[in-house]
Amino acid sequence: MAFDSIEPFGDIRADYRQAITSAIIANVNRPKGKAPYKLKDFLPVRPPAEPQTLEEMKLILKSFCE
């Protein structure tokens, strides 16, 4: 997890690669005078993770024991 926070890999990294490609294609084809697209315009929006309650954690752990 520590390495991933410094150098993302997996799905998040793939999202960045695709966003770079999409931004390049969109910018070379944008109309003159229009502001350039930014990388964040092409990244998926991930909702922040909601913290689990103690009851939810217990249910998850119980499911491993079944």
Distance bins in CASP14 RR format, pairs under 12 A and 6 or more apart:
PFRMAT RR
TARGET T0000
AUTHOR 0000-0000-0000
RMODE 2
METHOD distances of the structure
MODEL  1
1 7 0 0 0 0 0 1 0 0 0 0 0
1 8 0 0 0 0 0 1 0 0 0 0 0
1 9 0 0 0 0 0 1 0 0 0 0 0
2 8 0 0 0 0 0 1 0 0 0 0 0
3 9 0 0 0 0 1 0 0 0 0 0 0
3 10 0 0 0 0 0 1 0 0 0 0 0
3 13 0 0 0 0 0 1 0 0 0 0 0
4 10 0 0 0 0 1 0 0 0 0 0 0
4 11 0 0 0 0 0 1 0 0 0 0 0
4 12 1 0 0 1 0 0 0 0 0 0 0
4 13 0 0 0 0 1 0 0 0 0 0 0
5 12 0 0 0 0 0 1 0 0 0 0 0
7 13 0 0 0 0 1 0 0 0 0 0 0
7 16 0 0 0 0 0 1 0 0 0 0 0
8 14 0 0 0 0 1 0 0 0 0 0 0
8 15 0 0 0 0 1 0 0 0 0 0 0
8 16 1 0 0 1 0 0 0 0 0 0 0
8 17 0 0 0 0 0 1 0 0 0 0 0
8 43 0 0 0 0 0 1 0 0 0 0 0
9 15 0 0 0 0 0 1 0 0 0 0 0
9 16 0 0 0 0 0 1 0 0 0 0 0
9 17 0 0 0 0 0 1 0 0 0 0 0
10 16 0 0 0 0 1 0 0 0 0 0 0
10 17 0 0 0 0 0 1 0 0 0 0 0
11 17 0 0 0 0 0 1 0 0 0 0 0
11 18 0 0 0 0 0 1 0 0 0 0 0
11 43 0 0 0 0 0 1 0 0 0 0 0
11 44 0 0 0 0 1 0 0 0 0 0 0
11 46 0 0 0 0 0 1 0 0 0 0 0
12 18 0 0 0 0 0 1 0 0 0 0 0
12 19 0 0 0 0 0 1 0 0 0 0 0
12 43 0 0 0 0 1 0 0 0 0 0 0
12 44 0 0 0 0 1 0 0 0 0 0 0
12 46 0 0 0 0 1 0 0 0 0 0 0
13 19 0 0 0 0 0 1 0 0 0 0 0
13 20 0 0 0 0 0 1 0 0 0 0 0
13 43 0 0 0 0 0 1 0 0 0 0 0
14 20 0 0 0 0 0 1 0 0 0 0 0
14 21 0 0 0 0 0 1 0 0 0 0 0
14 43 0 0 0 0 0 1 0 0 0 0 0
14 44 0 0 0 0 0 1 0 0 0 0 0
15 21 0 0 0 0 0 1 0 0 0 0 0
15 22 0 0 0 0 0 1 0 0 0 0 0
15 39 0 0 0 0 0 1 0 0 0 0 0
15 40 0 0 0 0 0 1 0 0 0 0 0
15 42 0 0 0 0 1 0 0 0 0 0 0
15 43 1 0 1 0 0 0 0 0 0 0 0
15 44 1 0 1 0 0 0 0 0 0 0 0
15 45 0 0 0 0 0 1 0 0 0 0 0
15 46 0 0 0 0 1 0 0 0 0 0 0
16 22 0 0 0 0 0 1 0 0 0 0 0
16 23 0 0 0 0 0 1 0 0 0 0 0
16 39 1 0 0 1 0 0 0 0 0 0 0
16 40 0 0 0 0 0 1 0 0 0 0 0
16 42 0 0 0 0 1 0 0 0 0 0 0
16 43 1 0 0 1 0 0 0 0 0 0 0
16 44 0 0 0 0 0 1 0 0 0 0 0
17 23 0 0 0 0 0 1 0 0 0 0 0
17 24 0 0 0 0 0 1 0 0 0 0 0
17 39 0 0 0 0 0 1 0 0 0 0 0
17 42 0 0 0 0 0 1 0 0 0 0 0
17 43 0 0 0 0 0 1 0 0 0 0 0
18 24 0 0 0 0 0 1 0 0 0 0 0
18 25 0 0 0 0 0 1 0 0 0 0 0
18 39 0 0 0 0 0 1 0 0 0 0 0
18 42 1 0 0 1 0 0 0 0 0 0 0
18 43 0 0 0 0 1 0 0 0 0 0 0
18 44 0 0 0 0 1 0 0 0 0 0 0
19 25 0 0 0 0 0 1 0 0 0 0 0
19 26 0 0 0 0 0 1 0 0 0 0 0
19 37 0 0 0 0 1 0 0 0 0 0 0
19 38 0 0 0 0 1 0 0 0 0 0 0
19 39 1 0 1 0 0 0 0 0 0 0 0
19 40 1 0 0 1 0 0 0 0 0 0 0
19 41 0 0 0 0 1 0 0 0 0 0 0
19 42 1 1 0 0 0 0 0 0 0 0 0
19 43 1 0 1 0 0 0 0 0 0 0 0
19 44 0 0 0 0 1 0 0 0 0 0 0
19 45 0 0 0 0 0 1 0 0 0 0 0
20 26 0 0 0 0 0 1 0 0 0 0 0
20 27 0 0 0 0 0 1 0 0 0 0 0
20 37 0 0 0 0 0 1 0 0 0 0 0
20 38 0 0 0 0 0 1 0 0 0 0 0
20 39 1 0 0 1 0 0 0 0 0 0 0
20 40 0 0 0 0 0 1 0 0 0 0 0
20 41 0 0 0 0 0 1 0 0 0 0 0
20 42 0 0 0 0 1 0 0 0 0 0 0
20 43 0 0 0 0 1 0 0 0 0 0 0
21 27 0 0 0 0 0 1 0 0 0 0 0
21 28 0 0 0 0 0 1 0 0 0 0 0
21 37 0 0 0 0 0 1 0 0 0 0 0
21 39 0 0 0 0 0 1 0 0 0 0 0
21 42 0 0 0 0 1 0 0 0 0 0 0
22 28 0 0 0 0 0 1 0 0 0 0 0
22 29 0 0 0 0 0 1 0 0 0 0 0
22 37 0 0 0 0 1 0 0 0 0 0 0
22 38 0 0 0 0 0 1 0 0 0 0 0
22 39 0 0 0 0 1 0 0 0 0 0 0
22 40 0 0 0 0 0 1 0 0 0 0 0
22 41 0 0 0 0 1 0 0 0 0 0 0
22 42 1 0 1 0 0 0 0 0 0 0 0
22 43 0 0 0 0 1 0 0 0 0 0 0
22 44 0 0 0 0 0 1 0 0 0 0 0
23 29 0 0 0 0 0 1 0 0 0 0 0
23 30 0 0 0 0 0 1 0 0 0 0 0
23 36 0 0 0 0 1 0 0 0 0 0 0
23 37 1 0 1 0 0 0 0 0 0 0 0
23 38 1 0 0 1 0 0 0 0 0 0 0
23 39 1 0 1 0 0 0 0 0 0 0 0
23 40 0 0 0 0 1 0 0 0 0 0 0
23 41 1 0 0 1 0 0 0 0 0 0 0
23 42 1 0 1 0 0 0 0 0 0 0 0
23 43 0 0 0 0 1 0 0 0 0 0 0
24 30 0 0 0 0 0 1 0 0 0 0 0
24 36 0 0 0 0 0 1 0 0 0 0 0
24 37 0 0 0 0 1 0 0 0 0 0 0
24 38 0 0 0 0 0 1 0 0 0 0 0
24 39 0 0 0 0 1 0 0 0 0 0 0
24 42 0 0 0 0 1 0 0 0 0 0 0
25 37 0 0 0 0 1 0 0 0 0 0 0
25 42 0 0 0 0 1 0 0 0 0 0 0
26 34 0 0 0 0 0 1 0 0 0 0 0
26 35 0 0 0 0 0 1 0 0 0 0 0
26 36 0 0 0 0 1 0 0 0 0 0 0
26 37 1 0 1 0 0 0 0 0 0 0 0
26 38 0 0 0 0 0 1 0 0 0 0 0
26 39 0 0 0 0 0 1 0 0 0 0 0
26 41 1 0 0 1 0 0 0 0 0 0 0
26 42 1 0 0 1 0 0 0 0 0 0 0
27 33 0 0 0 0 0 1 0 0 0 0 0
27 34 0 0 0 0 1 0 0 0 0 0 0
27 35 0 0 0 0 1 0 0 0 0 0 0
27 36 1 0 1 0 0 0 0 0 0 0 0
27 37 1 0 1 0 0 0 0 0 0 0 0
27 38 0 0 0 0 1 0 0 0 0 0 0
27 39 0 0 0 0 0 1 0 0 0 0 0
27 41 0 0 0 0 0 1 0 0 0 0 0
27 42 0 0 0 0 0 1 0 0 0 0 0
28 36 0 0 0 0 0 1 0 0 0 0 0
28 37 0 0 0 0 0 1 0 0 0 0 0
29 36 0 0 0 0 0 1 0 0 0 0 0
29 37 0 0 0 0 0 1 0 0 0 0 0
30 36 1 0 0 1 0 0 0 0 0 0 0
30 37 1 0 0 1 0 0 0 0 0 0 0
30 38 0 0 0 0 0 1 0 0 0 0 0
30 41 0 0 0 0 0 1 0 0 0 0 0
31 37 0 0 0 0 0 1 0 0 0 0 0
35 41 0 0 0 0 0 1 0 0 0 0 0
37 43 0 0 0 0 0 1 0 0 0 0 0
50 56 0 0 0 0 1 0 0 0 0 0 0
51 57 0 0 0 0 1 0 0 0 0 0 0
52 58 0 0 0 0 1 0 0 0 0 0 0
52 59 0 0 0 0 1 0 0 0 0 0 0
52 60 1 0 0 1 0 0 0 0 0 0 0
52 61 0 0 0 0 0 1 0 0 0 0 0
53 59 0 0 0 0 1 0 0 0 0 0 0
53 60 0 0 0 0 0 1 0 0 0 0 0
54 60 0 0 0 0 0 1 0 0 0 0 0
54 61 0 0 0 0 0 1 0 0 0 0 0
55 61 0 0 0 0 0 1 0 0 0 0 0
55 62 0 0 0 0 0 1 0 0 0 0 0
56 62 0 0 0 0 0 1 0 0 0 0 0
56 63 0 0 0 0 0 1 0 0 0 0 0
57 63 0 0 0 0 0 1 0 0 0 0 0
57 64 0 0 0 0 0 1 0 0 0 0 0
58 64 0 0 0 0 0 1 0 0 0 0 0
58 65 0 0 0 0 0 1 0 0 0 0 0
59 65 0 0 0 0 0 1 0 0 0 0 0
59 66 0 0 0 0 0 1 0 0 0 0 0
60 66 0 0 0 0 0 1 0 0 0 0 0
END
